Amino acid sequence: MVNEYTGPPPQEMETFLPQDGKNGATVYKFTPAKSDVEANGTMQFDPFKERKLEHPTTDGETLTHLLKASLGTGILAMPVAFSYAGLVGGILATVFTAFICTHCAYVLVKCGHTLYRRTHRTAMSFSEIAEVAFENGPEWGRRFGMPTSYCIRYGLFITYFGTCAVYTVIIATNFQQVIEYYYGSPLNLRVMIALLLVPLILLSWVPNLKYLAPVSMVANVFMGVGLGITFYYLVTDMPSVESRPLFLPIMQWPAFFAIVIFAMEAIGVVMPLENQMKTPQNFIGICGVLNQGMAGVTLIYILLGFLGYVKYGDAAEGSITLNLPIDEIPAQAVKILIALAVYCTFGLQFYVCLDIGWVAIKDRFTKRPRLVEYVMRTILVTAAVLLAVAVPTISPFIGLIGAFCFSILGLLIPIVIEMVTYWEEGFGPGNWIVWKNVVVFVFGIVALVFGSKNAIEEILALYT
């Protein structure tokens, strides 16, 4: 399952960062602080003061984007996830999963801030952090910088491009169900998907994250109202809590992790969001934007999973909205609101694809770059919609890609970057960072194996 799948404008983070292209690589310009120059390098370079952005985002706007990126359609599968772990088991496992995902995002940003100062850069994407970490790390790892960068870049592109295609299917399906109920006859899903082309193109033309923040806010409102109505259905005539098991066999828990990690993971938008912040130092920290956002997301995931499992038990559908009565207006409103929320979220997910695509081609189009950029936006959206039209059952396939990519990119790569970044400085008392990363590595491998297994089973069930 994918949700959600690095900065220029809504996916083009680097478009708004002053930079030069050398041999196809992105090199950010910076202006050394006067104090650094005057002191002959005795004072530390401050990348946050040197960062110059045309349209920086505030902490609140960044938090809004983060909430929207993490509160994807995967939250609707939380009741099913709880059916693999039980009520108490599901709560504990959700908290643990959220902690691991948040920690890996924290590690990525922290390493980025460290490398900013070492290399006198003011911003870097996910792939650039990996490349720079290896190139400035131990001798044995320097040859892995460029290959790792390419793997991250194209892994993110494939995952988030597929996510955009799946989102068009989700939007069309929700509208289709409501329209069919009132129209009285079935509608062609492919036609419904095709009708989304123009609205999605218009959304993709939002120039940058600053202007996309209100769209994310609207998406959060739609999702919040939709979830609120869903909660109403869940608590109405709810069975006794004692009717559901508190814990289920531990051997079923990997399936739980496989669902939740891909629902909650948003590693692809972490660095794009940080790169566009007015105060990037506020992204991490105990009360930073990252922790605030993930704490709220975790609470909502737990509530929906717990109440949904109590209400429907093992009868819970892959999306809890499918358990709601289609003949009731509030339930129909849920489908419409969630479809609108997913539509608004499309721009943020598309941001990652645009970022990677623009970095790859911008040096070849130095004349009228803005026109070329918008042509590329239009082509990418059209390609995503055409893919959805061609294969409206694409979700399991993207789920497989997401299981593979998000496990590696969201969990395993950040801890590798951390090890390489601090190789010379050491790993703390008793090498605690190493032991901590061993735990994360095991968790990532479990998510990789069982996430891929579940996705393959869905594909086989669909075509056999």
URDA-V312770 format. One record per residue. N is the residue number from 0. RES is the residue in three letters. SS is DSSP state (~ for helix, > for strand, _ for the rest). PSI is psi in degrees with one decimal (none if undefined). Layout:
# URDA-V312770
N:RES:SS:PSI
N:RES:SS:PSI
This chain:
# URDA-V312770
0:MET:_:135.8
1:VAL:_:146.2
2:ASN:_:-78.4
3:GLU:_:none
4:TYR:_:none
5:THR:_:none
6:GLY:_:130.1
7:PRO:>:-159.7
8:PRO:>:173.1
9:PRO:_:5.8
10:GLN:_:16.9
11:GLU:>:37.5
12:MET:>:-48.0
13:GLU:~:-10.3
14:THR:~:-30.1
15:PHE:~:7.7
16:LEU:>:126.3
17:PRO:_:126.6
18:GLN:>:163.0
19:ASP:>:149.2
20:GLY:>:121.8
21:LYS:>:117.2
22:ASN:_:35.2
23:GLY:_:-6.3
24:ALA:>:156.3
25:THR:>:124.0
26:VAL:>:121.4
27:TYR:>:137.1
28:LYS:_:150.0
29:PHE:_:156.6
30:THR:_:112.7
31:PRO:_:138.7
32:ALA:_:142.8
33:LYS:~:-37.3
34:SER:~:-34.2
35:ASP:~:-44.9
36:VAL:~:-45.1
37:GLU:~:-30.4
38:ALA:_:10.3
39:ASN:_:39.2
40:GLY:_:7.0
41:THR:_:-21.0
42:MET:_:147.7
43:GLN:_:139.0
44:PHE:_:132.3
45:ASP:_:100.8
46:PRO:~:-25.0
47:PHE:~:-35.0
48:LYS:~:-29.6
49:GLU:~:-14.2
50:ARG:_:126.8
51:LYS:_:119.0
52:LEU:>:143.9
53:GLU:_:-39.2
54:HIS:_:71.7
55:PRO:_:150.7
56:THR:>:148.1
57:THR:_:171.4
58:ASP:~:-41.3
59:GLY:~:-41.6
60:GLU:~:-38.8
61:THR:~:-40.5
62:LEU:~:-39.9
63:THR:~:-46.5
64:HIS:~:-42.8
65:LEU:~:-42.5
66:LEU:~:-42.5
67:LYS:~:-37.1
68:ALA:~:-35.9
69:SER:~:-27.6
70:LEU:_:64.5
71:GLY:_:-169.8
72:THR:~:-14.8
73:GLY:~:-23.5
74:ILE:~:-27.3
75:LEU:~:-12.2
76:ALA:~:3.0
77:MET:~:-39.0
78:PRO:~:-37.9
79:VAL:~:-40.6
80:ALA:~:-43.0
81:PHE:~:-25.0
82:SER:_:-11.6
83:TYR:_:-13.9
84:ALA:_:-18.3
85:GLY:_:173.4
86:LEU:~:-56.3
87:VAL:~:-41.0
88:GLY:~:-39.4
89:GLY:~:-39.7
90:ILE:~:-49.8
91:LEU:~:-42.4
92:ALA:~:-34.4
93:THR:~:-44.1
94:VAL:~:-42.4
95:PHE:~:-44.9
96:THR:~:-43.6
97:ALA:~:-39.4
98:PHE:~:-44.5
99:ILE:~:-46.3
100:CYS:~:-42.8
101:THR:~:-41.1
102:HIS:~:-41.7
103:CYS:~:-38.6
104:ALA:~:-40.2
105:TYR:~:-43.8
106:VAL:~:-43.4
107:LEU:~:-47.4
108:VAL:~:-41.0
109:LYS:~:-43.6
110:CYS:~:-38.1
111:GLY:~:-44.6
112:HIS:~:-38.1
113:THR:~:-43.7
114:LEU:~:-28.8
115:TYR:~:-48.2
116:ARG:~:-37.5
117:ARG:~:-37.3
118:THR:~:0.2
119:HIS:_:44.8
120:ARG:_:160.6
121:THR:_:-13.6
122:ALA:_:149.2
123:MET:_:151.0
124:SER:_:173.5
125:PHE:~:-50.9
126:SER:~:-35.7
127:GLU:~:-35.9
128:ILE:~:-44.3
129:ALA:~:-45.3
130:GLU:~:-47.6
131:VAL:~:-37.1
132:ALA:~:-45.2
133:PHE:~:-42.8
134:GLU:~:-25.5
135:ASN:_:11.4
136:GLY:_:-152.5
137:PRO:_:153.7
138:GLU:~:-40.8
139:TRP:~:-21.8
140:GLY:~:-2.8
141:ARG:~:-25.1
142:ARG:~:-9.5
143:PHE:~:-4.1
144:GLY:~:-57.2
145:MET:~:-45.9
146:PRO:~:-40.4
147:THR:~:-39.9
148:SER:~:-45.0
149:TYR:~:-40.6
150:CYS:~:-44.2
151:ILE:~:-46.9
152:ARG:~:-50.3
153:TYR:~:-25.5
154:GLY:~:-43.8
155:LEU:~:-42.1
156:PHE:~:-49.1
157:ILE:~:-45.0
158:THR:~:-48.1
159:TYR:~:-28.7
160:PHE:~:-43.2
161:GLY:~:-38.2
162:THR:~:-41.1
163:CYS:~:-40.1
164:ALA:~:-42.4
165:VAL:~:-37.8
166:TYR:~:-37.3
167:THR:~:-36.3
168:VAL:~:-42.9
169:ILE:~:-44.9
170:ILE:~:-49.9
171:ALA:~:-39.9
172:THR:~:-42.9
173:ASN:~:-43.6
174:PHE:~:-38.8
175:GLN:~:-43.8
176:GLN:~:-42.3
177:VAL:~:-43.9
178:ILE:~:-41.8
179:GLU:~:-36.3
180:TYR:~:-41.5
181:TYR:~:-29.7
182:TYR:~:-31.1
183:GLY:_:0.2
184:SER:_:154.3
185:PRO:_:147.4
186:LEU:_:151.9
187:ASN:_:119.3
188:LEU:~:-36.8
189:ARG:~:-36.5
190:VAL:~:-41.5
191:MET:~:-40.9
192:ILE:~:-44.4
193:ALA:~:-34.1
194:LEU:_:-15.6
195:LEU:_:-7.2
196:LEU:~:-53.8
197:VAL:~:-48.2
198:PRO:~:-37.2
199:LEU:~:-37.3
200:ILE:~:-44.8
201:LEU:~:-39.9
202:LEU:~:-38.0
203:SER:~:-16.6
204:TRP:_:-3.4
205:VAL:_:123.0
206:PRO:_:-33.2
207:ASN:_:175.7
208:LEU:~:-31.6
209:LYS:~:-46.6
210:TYR:~:-15.9
211:LEU:~:-16.5
212:ALA:~:-44.6
213:PRO:~:-33.6
214:VAL:~:-42.5
215:SER:~:-36.3
216:MET:~:-44.1
217:VAL:~:-41.4
218:ALA:~:-41.5
219:ASN:~:-38.3
220:VAL:~:-47.0
221:PHE:~:-46.9
222:MET:~:-40.0
223:GLY:~:-44.6
224:VAL:~:-42.8
225:GLY:~:-43.2
226:LEU:~:-34.9
227:GLY:~:-44.8
228:ILE:~:-39.6
229:THR:~:-42.9
230:PHE:~:-36.6
231:TYR:~:-45.2
232:TYR:~:-36.3
233:LEU:~:-37.0
234:VAL:~:-9.9
235:THR:_:124.0
236:ASP:_:41.0
237:MET:_:133.8
238:PRO:_:168.9
239:SER:_:143.1
240:VAL:~:-33.4
241:GLU:~:-13.9
242:SER:~:-8.7
243:ARG:_:143.8
244:PRO:_:143.9
245:LEU:_:-37.6
246:PHE:_:146.4
247:LEU:_:163.6
248:PRO:_:137.8
249:ILE:~:-24.7
250:MET:~:-18.0
251:GLN:~:-12.6
252:TRP:~:-34.7
253:PRO:~:-34.8
254:ALA:~:-36.2
255:PHE:~:-50.4
256:PHE:~:-37.9
257:ALA:~:-35.7
258:ILE:~:-48.8
259:VAL:~:-39.6
260:ILE:~:-36.2
261:PHE:~:-18.8
262:ALA:~:-35.5
263:MET:~:-24.4
264:GLU:_:133.2
265:ALA:_:37.8
266:ILE:~:-28.0
267:GLY:~:-23.9
268:VAL:~:-2.7
269:VAL:~:-55.1
270:MET:~:-36.5
271:PRO:~:-41.7
272:LEU:~:-45.2
273:GLU:~:-39.3
274:ASN:~:-25.4
275:GLN:_:5.0
276:MET:>:143.6
277:LYS:_:-34.7
278:THR:_:75.3
279:PRO:~:-22.9
280:GLN:~:-18.2
281:ASN:~:-1.6
282:PHE:_:-37.5
283:ILE:_:175.3
284:GLY:_:164.6
285:ILE:_:-43.7
286:CYS:_:27.1
287:GLY:_:172.3
288:VAL:~:-41.3
289:LEU:~:-49.7
290:ASN:~:-38.4
291:GLN:~:-48.2
292:GLY:~:-46.9
293:MET:~:-29.5
294:ALA:~:-44.6
295:GLY:~:-42.0
296:VAL:~:-44.2
297:THR:~:-42.7
298:LEU:~:-44.1
299:ILE:~:-40.4
300:TYR:~:-44.3
301:ILE:~:-45.9
302:LEU:~:-47.7
303:LEU:~:-41.8
304:GLY:~:-44.6
305:PHE:~:-54.1
306:LEU:~:-38.7
307:GLY:~:-38.6
308:TYR:~:-37.5
309:VAL:~:-41.9
310:LYS:~:-46.1
311:TYR:~:-14.4
312:GLY:~:-136.5
313:ASP:~:-7.4
314:ALA:~:-1.6
315:ALA:_:134.3
316:GLU:_:168.9
317:GLY:_:-30.3
318:SER:_:122.9
319:ILE:~:-22.3
320:THR:~:-22.8
321:LEU:~:-17.5
322:ASN:~:-12.5
323:LEU:_:144.6
324:PRO:_:121.5
325:ILE:_:-18.1
326:ASP:_:3.6
327:GLU:_:136.0
328:ILE:~:-43.4
329:PRO:~:-39.0
330:ALA:~:-37.4
331:GLN:~:-37.0
332:ALA:~:-37.1
333:VAL:~:-47.2
334:LYS:~:-42.3
335:ILE:~:-43.7
336:LEU:~:-41.2
337:ILE:~:-37.5
338:ALA:~:-42.7
339:LEU:~:-38.0
340:ALA:~:-41.5
341:VAL:~:-38.6
342:TYR:~:-46.5
343:CYS:~:-31.2
344:THR:~:-22.8
345:PHE:~:-41.3
346:GLY:~:-38.9
347:LEU:~:-40.8
348:GLN:~:-39.4
349:PHE:~:-25.9
350:TYR:~:-41.3
351:VAL:~:-46.0
352:CYS:~:-44.2
353:LEU:~:-40.2
354:ASP:~:-51.7
355:ILE:~:-44.0
356:GLY:~:-41.1
357:TRP:~:-40.9
358:VAL:~:-35.1
359:ALA:~:-27.8
360:ILE:~:-11.9
361:LYS:~:-31.5
362:ASP:~:-16.4
363:ARG:~:-11.6
364:PHE:_:74.7
365:THR:_:-18.2
366:LYS:_:129.6
367:ARG:_:54.7
368:PRO:~:-33.5
369:ARG:~:-40.9
370:LEU:~:-46.1
371:VAL:~:-40.3
372:GLU:~:-44.9
373:TYR:~:-30.2
374:VAL:~:-42.4
375:MET:~:-40.4
376:ARG:~:-46.8
377:THR:~:-42.3
378:ILE:~:-43.0
379:LEU:~:-43.8
380:VAL:~:-43.7
381:THR:~:-41.3
382:ALA:~:-41.0
383:ALA:~:-42.0
384:VAL:~:-42.1
385:LEU:~:-38.5
386:LEU:~:-41.9
387:ALA:~:-38.2
388:VAL:~:-42.1
389:ALA:~:-39.7
390:VAL:_:79.8
391:PRO:_:-12.0
392:THR:_:36.1
393:ILE:_:-18.0
394:SER:~:-47.4
395:PRO:~:-34.9
396:PHE:~:-42.4
397:ILE:~:-30.7
398:GLY:~:-38.5
399:LEU:~:-44.7
400:ILE:~:-42.8
401:GLY:~:-41.8
402:ALA:~:-41.6
403:PHE:~:-49.6
404:CYS:~:-44.6
405:PHE:~:-33.9
406:SER:~:-44.3
407:ILE:~:-50.1
408:LEU:~:-37.9
409:GLY:~:-25.1
410:LEU:~:-47.3
411:LEU:~:-44.8
412:ILE:~:-44.4
413:PRO:~:-39.0
414:ILE:~:-29.5
415:VAL:~:-42.9
416:ILE:~:-41.8
417:GLU:~:-43.1
418:MET:~:-42.9
419:VAL:~:-40.6
420:THR:~:-41.0
421:TYR:_:21.9
422:TRP:_:-44.0
423:GLU:_:-28.3
424:GLU:_:-20.3
425:GLY:_:169.4
426:PHE:_:28.6
427:GLY:_:173.6
428:PRO:~:128.0
429:GLY:~:19.2
430:ASN:~:42.6
431:TRP:~:-30.0
432:ILE:~:-37.0
433:VAL:~:-47.3
434:TRP:~:-36.9
435:LYS:~:-42.3
436:ASN:~:-24.5
437:VAL:~:-42.1
438:VAL:~:-45.0
439:VAL:~:-39.0
440:PHE:~:-46.8
441:VAL:~:-44.3
442:PHE:~:-41.0
443:GLY:~:-39.8
444:ILE:~:-40.8
445:VAL:~:-45.0
446:ALA:~:-39.8
447:LEU:~:-49.3
448:VAL:~:-51.2
449:PHE:~:-30.4
450:GLY:~:-43.8
451:SER:~:-40.2
452:LYS:~:-47.0
453:ASN:~:-40.7
454:ALA:~:-41.1
455:ILE:~:-39.6
456:GLU:~:-38.7
457:GLU:~:-41.8
458:ILE:~:-43.4
459:LEU:~:-39.6
460:ALA:~:-31.3
461:LEU:~:-34.8
462:TYR:~:10.8
463:THR:_:none
